[in-house]
Amino acid sequence: MISILITGSTGFIGKALVLELMRHDYHVSIAVRKKTRLFSDKVKQYEVGDFEYNPDFSSCLDGIDCIVHLAGKAHVIDKTKSSILNEFRKINVELTLNLAKQAVKAGVKRFIFLSSIGVNGNQNNQPFLETDTPNPQGPYALSKYEAEQGLFKISEKTGMEVVIIRPPLVFGADAPGNFGRLLNWVNVKYPIPLPFGSINNSRSLVALDNLVDFTILCISHKKAANEVFLISDGDDLSTTQLLQNILKIYKKNTFLLPVPVSFIFFTAWLFGKKTDAVRLLSSLQVDSSKARNLLKWKPIVKMKDQLKLKKNETYF
């Protein structure tokens, strides 16, 4: 049985991935800053310390066949830092490449890196493809792109296989980030009208369980080696349609006001939320046909089912 090491195991995606791997009887180890009670003793835990200081992973790499590297920095809270990009680089680039180099020395065969669709760009008029010229916007996306480039250089020199996955917005019942905010807007005790009733954009999303399923496929599929994959459910929605679906699934009566998109953009700009407005109001589609054709992958869950799933707090 293949032995897997996971970083970022206590996050939204990591917890679900550990659970599914254990269900498939993989040998699962996790590298963590501090040991957690989230998992049972069936999951081997290795305490490696603060990820920002390029820790020594040698203790947890012995006998590992594949690493799934999910750990990353998505936000910089302290905006007074002299270089926001360097803050992202500490985790998203330096940690990633440090782990990859140690993996090579330990004989790890494959390294799966969870990147971001932001490497392609933050909006488009036609679906992104893996062959598109990267156009990362902002320090987070740029740091992910730099990590990808570094990993492929290591792969070329050493032969360790690399798999890059660039997902769009990942959703689930307990999702953090932008999708979590959408759920919070909908699930307030006393609903108020939301100004998102006439947004005609088109956005790709990926359900948590679909992303986990695809990641597991990439662990052993021979044709995944040294490839980049854009992954989505294939059911693109406007922001208005997305909110309508969420309202229907959770049986909420929040009214969506048909406020002009230009007015929402202007208001967001006034309050310094232009970047959030772009994510909410612009189009961002991905073409995941490569994953479907090359690896014969297809989504295993629909939105309505994913949003009804609540994961247990304790995992196998």
N, C-alpha and C positions, 0 to 999 in steps of 0.2 A: 504494500500500500504506500502511496506517495506521502511523504512527510512535508507539511506546509508550515511556514512561519508567517505570521500576520503582524503587521504594525497597524496602529490605529484601531485596534480591536474593540475598544470601548466606545467608539463613535457610532453614529446612526447606521452607517453601512457595515462597519466592522462587526458589530454585534450580530447582525443578521447573517453575515458571511460565516462567522464561527459556528453559529447554530446549524446552518445548512451543511457545512463541511462535516460536523460531528454526526449529523444524520446519515451522511454518506460514508461514515466510518473512516474518514481520513485521520491521519495522525496530525493533530493540530497543536502548534505551539504559538505563544504570543510574546512579543517583546513590549514591555510596558515601563513607564516611568516608575510607578509603584504598583505592587501587586493589588489586585482587585478581587472583591468577593462576588463579582458579577458572574463568574464562571465556576463550574464544578472542578474537582480535582482531575477530571478526564482531560482538561486542557492544561498543558504544561505552561507555566508562567515564568518568564525570565525578567527580572528587574534590572534595567540597564541605566536608569537615572534620567536626567533631564536631556531631552532630545536636542536642545539648542546647543549642547556642548559636544557634539559628535561623539557619542558614547561608543564603547567597545561592545560589539555584538557577538564576539567570538564564542561566548559561552552558550549562545542559543542557536548557532549555525551548524553544529556538528550533526551530520546525518540528514540535513534539510535538502530536499529536492527542489522546492520552489518557494519563493518569497512573494507574498502579495503585500505590496507597500501602499497602505492607505493613509498613513499618518501624514499630515500636512497642516500648513497654516493658511486659513482662509480669510482671517481678519487681523488687522493691526489696530489694537485698541488705543494705544498711545500715539496720537497723531503728531505729537511734538518731536518724535524721533527724527534725527537728521536725515535719514534715508529710509523711507517706507519700503522701497525695493529691497534694500539689504536685509530688512527684517523678514521679509518673505523668503529671501534667498537662504537664510540660516537654516530653515526647516525644509523648504520645498526643493532646494538645490543641494546645499552642502550635506545635509543629513542623508538625502537620497543617494548621492554619489558615494558618500562614505560607506553606507550600508552595502551598496553594490560592489564596491572594491573589496570589502571584507567577505562578501558572498563569493566572489571569484576565488579568493584564497581558500575558502572552505569547500569549494567544489560544488556549489549550488548550480543547478542546471538551468533554471529559468527564473526570471525576475519580472513580475507583473506590476506595472506602475499605473495607479489611478490618477490620470491627468484631468483635463477640463476642456470642454468644447470652447472655452474662452481662448484657447491657443489658436483656433481658427478665426475668431473674431467675436464681437458681441451683438451683431445683428446682420441680417442678410436679406436679399431679395429672391434668392434661390437656395435650395438646400446645400449645406456644406458637404464636401467630400474629403476623404483622406488625402487625395492628391492635390487639394487646394494649397496655395502658398500660405503658410501660417501668417496670421495677422493679430497677434495678441495685443489686447487693449488693456492697459493698466498693469501695475506691478505684480499682482497675483498671477494673471495669465502669463506674463512674461517669465516669471519664475518657474512656472510649470513647463513652459517651452524650453527654457534653458536646461531643466532637469532631463527632459526627453532627449535633447541633443547630447548631453553628457552620457546618458545611459547607452545610446547607440554607439558612441565612440568607445565606451568600455566593451560593448559587445563585439565590435569589429576587431579589437585588439586581443580579446580573450576567448571568444567563442561562447560566452554565456548568453543564452537566449533572452531576449527582451520582448515584452508585450506591452503596448501602450493602449490604454482605454480612455477615450475622451467622452464622458457622458454630458448631456445637457442637464437641466434641472432634475434632480432625483426626488421622487415624491413617495410618501407613505403616511400612515396615520400619525406617526410621531416625528415627522420630518422637522428638522431645524431650518434656519435660514429663510429664504424668500417664500418657500412653500408653506413653512410653518406659520409665517405671518398671515398668509392667505387663510389658513385654517383658523387662526385666532380671530381674524376679522369676521369670519362666518359664525364661529362658535361662541360669541359673546352672549351673556345672559339676556341682555336687552338689545336686540339687533337694531342697528341704525342703517339707513340707506347708504349704499356705497356708489361712488361716481364712476363705475366701470361698466356701464350698460351698453356702450357703443364702440367697443374696441375691436377693430377688424384685422388684427394682426394674425400671425400663425406661428405657433411655438411647438417645438418638439420637447417631449418629456420622456423620462424612463422611470418605470415603477421600481421600487427598491428590490423586490423579488426577481424582477427581470434582470436587473444589473447584477445581482448576486449569482443568478443562474448562468449568465454569460461569463462572469469572472471564473466560475468553477470550470466551465467548458474550456477556457483558455489555459487552465493549469496543465492539461495533458494533451490537448489537441495539437498534433504535429504541425498543422498548417497555420497555427497562431504565432509560431516563432518569428520574432523580428518583424512584427507587423504592428500597424496602428489601426485602431478600430474606432469609428464613431458609432454610438449605440443609442437607440431610442425605441419606444414602443411602436412607432409607426402610425400613431393616431394623433396627428397634429391638431391643435386647438387654438382658437383665439383666447385671449385672457377672459373675455366675457363668457365664452363657452365653457372655459375651465371653471370659472366661478359658478356658473349655472349647474354644472355637473356636481360640484362639491355641495351646493345648496340642496340639490335633489338627493344625493347620497345620504346627507346628514339630516334631511327633512327639516330644513330651515326656511324661513320666510323672508329673509333679508331682500329688500328691493334694490335692484341695480339701476341707478339713475343714468340716463343717456347723456352724460356730460361730454362735450367735444374733447377729443384727444389733445388738441392744441392747447386748450385751457388747462388740462391736467399737467401737460409738460411745463407750461408757464408757471403754474403754482409750485410744481416740484423744483423748478429752477430757483424761484424766489426763496425757498426754504433749504436750498443747498442739497437737494435730493435728485439732481439730474441723472446720476448713474442709476439710481433705483428706478426712475421713470423709464429709462431706456430698457431695463430688464423687464419691466411690467408691460410696456406699451409697444415696443418694437417687435419685429418678426425675427425668429431664430429657428431655422429648421435644419435638421441633419438627415442625410441619406445613409441609412444603415444597411444598404443592400450588400455591402462587402461582407459584413458579419453573417448575413443570412445566406449568401451564396457560397462563400469560401468555407465557412464552418458549419453550414446548414443549421444555423441557430434560428429560433423563433421565440417570441415572447410567450411566457407561460401564465401570465396573469393580466387581467384587465383592470382599468382604473377603479371601477366600482368595488371590485373584490379587494384590491390592494388597500384602499382607504378604510375598509372594514376590519382589516387585520390589525390586531394589537399584539405585539410581542411580549412574552413573559419577561420579567425582570431578572430571572435567573436562567442561565443557559447551560446546556449539556457541557 
